[in-house]
Amino acid sequence: MRDEMIVVGVDCSMGLHDNCVAQFLSKGELDIPIVFRSKCIASEMTNKLFPILDEIADKTRRKPLVAFERNNGGIFEMERLAHLNRGNKFKIFQMKKHGEADNDEPETVKLGWDCVTPNSLILTSNLQWVKASSLKVGDGIIGPTETPVRNKKKRGYFHRYLINQKILNIKNFEAPIIKVELSNGTILRVSNNHPFLVKTYTNGSQWKRADKITLKDIVYTIPIWESLKTFEAGRLSGLLCGEGYIQNQVKQNNRRYGLNLMVAQSEGLLADEIEQLWDKVGFKPNRKYIRHQAPERSHHKTMTYIGVGKILTVLEALGKLRPTRLINKFETKNLIETITDRNLPRISIKDIIIEPIGKVIGIETSGHTLIVDGVLSHNTNAATRPAMLIALKECIDNRLIRIYDRTTIDELFTFVKVQTSTIVKAQAEKNCLDDCVMALAITWQLYLDIQSETDEVTVAAEMQKYKSHIMQQYGKT
């Protein structure tokens, strides 16, 4: 009973009369088969939920921890419920605001904030790897689409495309850290609830939390590069800005595939120098020749096109050489969308180490994703529907909780994957509801965060106790 905690997840209306549902879950020994369900507006639900929370606290002597869905109604009602909590009989989930010190707010669970360490490298829209600590709201970053998009060329195929996004919010936290080492030597340090994009056995992909990944998992990556500062790199960058171009190779079904980064020049000494420059900066260039076919131009020199053509090689060349004009074109024309998860290297995980609680940065983006230290990752959005539903599915598949409520069971049977024109989305069937399912997903996500946080605190306490015992018995070494 000492470590007992009761969590409450609430799916509330957006303002009009709708189904409002609260699911209750015991963390440890207690069993509370309660589902609050009422068709009302969010403010009426708060008035009805408040005495239930008080009664649970009185009978169990444990303070329930409550988390609302983060829509407009949920954010306001969480604040109102906090004002009603005059007897301090329950806890309200809160998030620290950016820039506040750790002791400015009560200690609460950071539900949904999937964080990176300050030194983590983030890929920006202008193809630079920047430390997370130097990013600010409004900066452009690159990340994959949150859900797979249907391939119009191949029926039945779905892929994730890289897209340009904007940073919407940044928050500083302290959270349990997990160190992940990949087989290519890359090392990542992220919060324990940070989701990675991992390969599935069906050749697809899914989001998986850092504390759930195993050595059998394979993640999607992008090479990390640094800008070159040599004379050869500067000269080649200038030639790319003046005589170079970037374009797609093929256009099919209103989507372009492949990329070329070339310098156009008449055959001669300068063309030979350009080829040598590519070699000196570490790229193996392609060289194409085109002769003029028109009779009136037959006396002109043969044109040569020298550069690179593989998608990831083009990306790396732009990032290392920094030709300003072509990078601006790459960003404004959204050429990053030519890259899918099929083009990206897949790297296995070599080692996973749980580290103590440390400082992390939460980054919320417009597309809900980002690329961290070369690995495709999910962002910091507490309303992340797919991640919560995946966690709930794993919970039900492994029979980790017992569901008593018949309405919730019925909704689970009508909660299916629906194929739209572009994506596959998990939602309720036509003319069915999903309020109980979403409330249960919020509750389970909150439970997972409390579990991992409690485990970390317990380990730290045991280590401190062990160190004190050693000091008392043997003294300093």
N, C-alpha and C positions, 0 to 999 in steps of 0.2 A: 504494500500500500504506500510505501514511502515515495516511490517515483511515479505514482499514478497521475495521469493527466487525462482530462476529457476534452475532446476537440469537437467543434461544431462548425460545419460548413453550410453556408446559406446561399441559395439561388433566389434572388428577389426580382420583382418587376421593375421595369424601366420608368414607371410613373403611373400607368393606367392599371385598371383592375386585371390581374393576371394571377397565375399560380405562383405562390411563394412557398418555398420548401426549405426546411432546415434538417440536415442529417446529423445524428449524434453518434460518436464513436469513442469507445474507451481505449486508452493507450495500453493498459496493462491488465489488471485483475478484474476490474468491474465490467459488468455487462449491461448495457443500456439500450435495449431495442426500441428506440424512440425515433419517430419521424414526425416533425411538425409540418403540416400541410394546410394551406388556406388560400382561397381565392380572394385576394384583396390587394390594396395598394401597399407599397413598401412601408409607409409610415404606420399603417394598421398592423402589419406583420411585426414590427418592432415592439409595439405595445403588447401584443399577444405573446411574443417570445421572451420578453423581459421577466415575467413572473416564473416561467419554466426554468430559466437559468438560475434564478434565486432559489427555487425549490431544490434543484440538483445540488447546488452548493451547500444548502442546509443539511440535506440528507446524506451526502457523501463526504462532506468536509473537504472537497476539492474544488478549485476554481476552474470552471470550463473556459477554454480558449476559443474565441469566436472569430471566424473569418467570413466576410461577405464577398459575393461576386463584385468585381470592380467595374460595375457600370455606374451611370450617374446616380441612380437610386441607392445602390449599395454603398458608395463612398459617403453619401450624406447620412444614411441610416447608421453606419458604423460610428460616426461622430455623435449622433443623437443617443445611441445606445451607451456610449461612454459617459455622457452626461447623466443618464439614468442610473448609472452604476455607483450610487452614493454609498452603498454599503460595501463596496469593493469585494463583491462576491463572484465576479468573473473577470476574465482578461479580454481585452480587445486587441486584435492583431493590428500592429502599426508598422510603418516603415520609417526609418530615419531619413531626414531631408539632407540633400547634398550640402556638405560643408559643416554640418553640425558635429559636435564632439560626441564621443561614445556615451558620455554620462549625461547628455542633455535630455535623453528620453529613456523611459523604462525599457528593460531588456525584453524584447519580443522576438518572435520568429520572423525571419525575412522570407515569407512565402513568395515564391515565384521569382525572386531576384537571383538570377543565374549569373554568377560573377566571375571576373578574371582578376589576376593580381596586377598591381600597378605597372610592373615591367613587362606584362604580356604585350606582344606585337599584334596590332590590328591592321588589316589591309584597307587602305583608304581608296576613294574613287579615282584619285590621280596616281594610283599604283605605287604608293609608298607604304612601307611598314613602319607604323608609328606606335610608340608606347601608349598604353591605355591611359596612363596618368596625364598625358598631354592633350587628350581629346577634349572637345567641348561640344555643347549642344549646337546643332546645325551643321556639323561637319559631315561630309559625304563618306560613306564606307561601302564596301562590297560584301555581299552575302548571297547564299543560295535561296531559291524560292522555298517558303516554309513547307509547302506541300508539293508533291509531284504534279507536273503539268503534262497533259496528254500530247504525245508526239503525233502531229497531223500527218506526217509522212508514213509512219508505221502504225497501223491500227493495233490498239491494245498495248502499246508501249508508252510508259510514263517516265519522265526525267525531271530533274531539278536543274533549273538554269541559274547562272549567276546574274545578279541584278544590282543596280546602284540604289543605295538607300541613304536616309538621313538619320542622324542621331537625335532622338526626341527627348531623352532624359539621361541624367547621370547621377548615381548615388554612391556614397562611400559606406562600407560596412566592415564588420569583422565576422568571419565565418570559418567553419572547418575547411581546411585545404586538402586537396588530393593532388599528388604529383603523378603524372602519367608520362612514361617514357616510351617512345615509339621505336620500332626496329631500325629506323634510319638515323637514330640518335637525337631526334627532336624531343625536348622536354617541355611539358606544359604544367603549370600550376593554376588550378581553378577551384572554385567553391565546389562542395560535394554535390550540389544539385544542378551543376552546369551540364546541359545536354550536348552531346556530340552526335554528328551524323554518322551512323555505322551501317555497314553493308549487311543485308539480310541473306538468308540461305536461298531465297527465291530470286537473287540478283537484283533486289530492290534496295531500299534504304529506309531507315527509321531513326527517330531521335531517341537517345539513350543517355540517362543521367550518368555523371562521372562515378557516383557511388554504386552504380549497377553494372558498369562495364567489366569485362573479364579479359583474360589474356587471349581468348579465342576471338575477340571482336576485331574488326578491321574498320579503320576510319578513312574518310576522304580528305585528301590533303592538296595543298598548292605549295610549290617551292618558295622559300624565302630568299630575298635578294637584298643587296645594298647598292646604293648609287656608286658608280665608278667615278673616280676623280683624276684619272690619268689623261695625258695629252691626247692619246689615240681615241679615248672615249669622248672627249670634248670635240675633237675634229669630226668624228663620225656623227655625233649628235647634231652638229651644225649642218653637215651635208644632208642629214635626214630632214631637218627643218626646212632647208632650202630646196632640195631636189627629191626628197623622199615622199612616200605615200603609204597609207595603210588602207586595206580594203578587204572585203569578204571574197572568198574564192567562188562560192556557188550560192545561187538563190533558188530555193524551192519552197513551194507552199507558203509564200509570204514570209519566210524566215531564211536568214542568211547563215551559211555554214562555213567554217574555216576562216583563217586570217592570213594575210600576206603583209610583211613589212619590208619594203624595197626602196632602193635608191636608183633612180633612172639616170643614165649617163651615156653619152656617145662612146663607142669603143675607142680606147686609147689609154694613155698613161694614168689619167685620173680614175678611170674605171678599174684599172689594175690596183691602184692605191686603195680604192674603196674595198675591194675584195680582201686586201691584206689587213686593212683596219678591222674588218669583221673578225678575221682570224686572231688578231692581237687582243681583242677584247673578250675572246673566249667563245665565239660562235662560229659554226661551220656554215658558210653562206651558200645559197643556191645562186647560180648565174645563168640567166636566160638571154638569148639573142633574138632580136626581131629585125628583119630587113624590110625596108620600105618596098611595097609592091607597086605603088603608082609610078608610071613611067616618068612623070615630071619630077619625082623625088628619088630616082634611082641613083643619082650621084651622091646622095646624102650618106653619111656614115651609118653603120649598123648600130642600133640602140641596144644597150645592155641593161638588164635589171638585176641588181645584186642585193640579196637580203635573205631573210628567213621566212619559213612558211608554216611551221608547226604552231598550233595554237598557244601552248604553254611557253614555247620558245619566244614567240612574239611578245607575250605578256612580260616575260623576264627581260627581254631586250629593251622594251619601253621603260621598265622600271629601273634598269641599270644605266641606260644612256640618257634618259630624261629629255628627249626632243619635245620642247614645249608645245609646238604647233600640233604635232601628231597626238600627244597625250590629251590635249584639249579636245581634239576631234574624237578620240577614243571615248572620252567621257560624255561629250554632248550628243554623240550619235548612238550611245548605249551599245557600243560594240561588245561590251562584256557579256551581253546576252547570247552571243554565239557560243559560249562555253557552257557545257552541261556536265553533270556528274560522270558521264561516260568518258569525258576527256581527262579526268583527274586521276592522279595516282592513288592507289589504295594501299595503305600501310598498316601492318599488324602492330599490336600493342606488345611491348617487351616487358614492362614492369609497371606496377601500380603500388604507390606508397601513400598511406594516410599520414598527414602531417598535422601539427597543432593548429589551433585557431589563429588566423592572421588577417591582415588588412586586404580587402578586395574592393573592386570597383564594379558596380552594376551599370550596364549600358543598355538602354532601351532604344531600338531602332524601328524605322517605319515598316520594314519588311520582316521584323521579328528574328532576323538572323545576322550573323557576322562571321568573319574568319579570324580565328585566334591562333597565333603562332603556327600558321599554315594549315590548321585543321578547321573544317567546316563545323560551325557551332550555332546553337540557338541563343537568342538574346535574352534580355531581362524584362520579360513581360508577364506580370502576375496573372493576366487573363489568357495565358497561352493555352488555348483549347486542346490542340493536338497532344501536347506533352502530358497534360493532366489525364486525358482519355487513355493514352497509351499506358500510363502508370496504373490507372484503374483496371484496364483490361488484364494486365499482368497480375494484379491483386486477385481478381475474380478467377482467372485461369488457374492460379496456384492455390485457390480456396483459403486465402489468408483471413478473410472476414466472413461472418455469418450474417446474411440479410434476412430479416424477419418480415419486413413490410411487403405486402402483396403488390401494392401499386408500383413500388420500385422494381420489383421483379418483372412485372408486366412491361414496364418501360424499357428495361434492359433487353427484353426479347424483341422489342420493336425499334431498338436503336441499332442502325445498320450503316454500312458504308454505301454512300450514294455517289454515282459517277455523274458529274456535271459535264458541261461542254469542254472544260479545261482541266479540272482537278477531281480527285477522289476525296470526299469529305464524310466524316462520321456524323450522322444526325438522325433524328427521329424520322420514321416513315411518314408518309403523307397522312394527315389528319390524326397524328399521334403526338404525344408530349414527351419532353426530355428533361423536365425540371428536376425530378427526383434523381436522375442520372447525373446531371451537372452538379447538384448539391453534394451528392456522394463523391464525385470526382474532387471537388474542392476539399471536402473533409479528409479524404485519403491523402491528398497532397500535403495538407497541413500535418496529418499524422506522420508522414514520412519525414518531414523536416524536423519535427519535434524528436522523433526517434533518433535521427542521426545526430542532432545537437546534444541530446541527453547522453548518447553513447560517447561522444567526444568529451563531454564534461566528466563522465564517470572514469574514462581512461586517464584523463589529466589528474583527477583526484587520487586514483590508485597509484599513479606514478609518483605524485608528491608524497603520499603516505609511505611508499617504498623507499624513497630517497631519505625521508626523515628517519626511518628505521635504520638504514645503513649508517647515517651520520651518528646516531646515538650509540650504535654498537661498535663502530670502527673509527669514528672521528673522520677528520679531513684526510684525503689521500693526496 
